[in-house]
Amino acid sequence: MKLIFERGGSGRTMQYLPEGDTPKAVLPAHLLRQQPARLPEVTEIEVGRHYAELAKQVFGVVSGFYPLGSCTMKYNPRINERVASLPGFAAIHPLQKDAEGCRGVLELAEKLLCEITGMDAMTFQPSAGAHGELLGLMLIKKYHEQNGALHRKKIIIPDAAHGTNPASASMADFDVINVPSDENGCMDMDAFEKVLGADVAGLMLTNPNTLGLFDPNVLAITEKVHACGGLCYYDGANLNAIMGHVRPGDMGFDVVHLNLHKTFSTPHGGGGPGSGPVGCKEFLKDYMPGSALMGNHPDRSVGQVRAFHGNFGVVVRALTYILTLGADGIREASQTAVLNANYLMHKIKEDFPVAYDHPCMHEFVLTLEQLKAENGVSAMDVAKGLIDHGMHPPTMYFPLIVHEALMVEPTETESREALDEAAKAFHAVRLQADNDPESLHNAPVSTPIGRPDDVAAARDPILRYTFPE
Ligand SMILES: *Cc1c(COP(=O)(O)O)cnc(C)c1O
């Protein structure tokens, strides 16, 4: 495919505007370009075709099945986009004073998300999940600081955790204490109890965890952390399995972050704006950066972590999503997400074994360790092979505790027929792995680009166009 720089030619334009009649801004000479920037020069049809061509190469939720575990790639209803692009929302200036409508959106979204999570206050400042984690840990740190307990440096994190958890904890200057999982894929209680003590600042937990399993010991876990003076942080990036059924606040958690760009329906995956609101219990409220509802506490707040109220458009989408579904719809969405995951798991586990074979929540993890040993076909090969069946691959090699892992999250927005089709694709790839394993090393063969060198792409990215001289 041609790049935009390779289309068009010198002097081509799609300019309709008359010459400006206002004086040109006068910049100091040393700030001026010596030569005009080398920008693409294209006509309107050329730029139109360029983007149409790009759009054809993109795979999104509307192109096909997209079971990217841990990412919750559900269909995002178009009405959310419609509402977020209303001029009163999209064209608001953050310093505008008469913004009662936008304020109302923030207040209602805060109220409803507090209701869903069992928290007492919420801020929309954090730009994404990991940013929310950092803020949540800053609240925990502030709490210990205010209680003269700065010696509490340990944050307990299970080994199945999302990688951002230990990263955020060390960024917040805590020491990460890793706890292994037991044979059921949940927190190993003996190992957990051994690390409890007066130096524990808190715990970070995802429940259901990244294996898609709900830890039945969660109440005992949060109770024990509290008993030794620590606080409990809930990673609520994926609330898709529990919203409307169980609340982190009722499971004993003091702080939680959500990913509005996963559970609450904002398109993501292309690096677009996200939102990782942080909620907390009443006793931590004063440390929060502030919100539309609670303002902020000038002496005790940890301070702003982002300008104004974060990515406001994402909050508008989330609120639209919650209001259009209603309380019953929210509950049904998570029920269906769990049902779909279990249905698909049962259909494909004959072909690819499940790492921890228990009823799952919104996602499940396969292990291809044996397949790799026997046929030389890796999780990567199977993921790439699935692309040739018209679907996006599942998440690969995560969580780290499962060898040759594929993590599948179908979401609630898929029909039974779509799940049956997906199961057929998995089955076809399994047959291919048995009958012609070599061929899978070259998959995908049906896409514009075959198998890129992902290590080189990460280490040595070419991000800048070089003009042929
Ligand atoms: C996605 C995810 C995160 C990180 O969220 P970002 O918005 O990507 O920063 C954290 N925890 C879990 C469990 C996740 O799935």
PDBQT file of the ligand as one rigid body, heavy atoms in Angstrom, charges set to zero:
ROOT
HETATM    1  C1  LIG A 501      -6.149  -3.142  30.928  1.00  0.00    +0.000 C 
HETATM    2  C2  LIG A 501      -5.843  -3.444  32.330  1.00  0.00    +0.000 A 
HETATM    3  C3  LIG A 501      -5.108  -2.538  33.120  1.00  0.00    +0.000 A 
HETATM    4  C4  LIG A 501      -4.448  -1.294  32.566  1.00  0.00    +0.000 C 
HETATM    5  O1  LIG A 501      -5.321  -0.382  31.959  1.00  0.00    +0.000 OA
HETATM    6  P1  LIG A 501      -4.772   0.700  30.915  1.00  0.00    +0.000 P 
HETATM    7  O2  LIG A 501      -5.948   1.565  30.613  1.00  0.00    +0.000 OA
HETATM    8  O3  LIG A 501      -4.288  -0.086  29.728  1.00  0.00    +0.000 OA
HETATM    9  O4  LIG A 501      -3.673   1.449  31.578  1.00  0.00    +0.000 OA
HETATM   10  C5  LIG A 501      -4.917  -2.855  34.451  1.00  0.00    +0.000 A 
HETATM   11  N1  LIG A 501      -5.401  -3.988  34.981  1.00  0.00    +0.000 NA
HETATM   12  C6  LIG A 501      -6.096  -4.890  34.246  1.00  0.00    +0.000 A 
HETATM   13  C7  LIG A 501      -6.613  -6.144  34.907  1.00  0.00    +0.000 C 
HETATM   14  C8  LIG A 501      -6.329  -4.651  32.895  1.00  0.00    +0.000 A 
HETATM   15  O5  LIG A 501      -7.006  -5.548  32.175  1.00  0.00    +0.000 OA
ENDROOT
TORSDOF 0
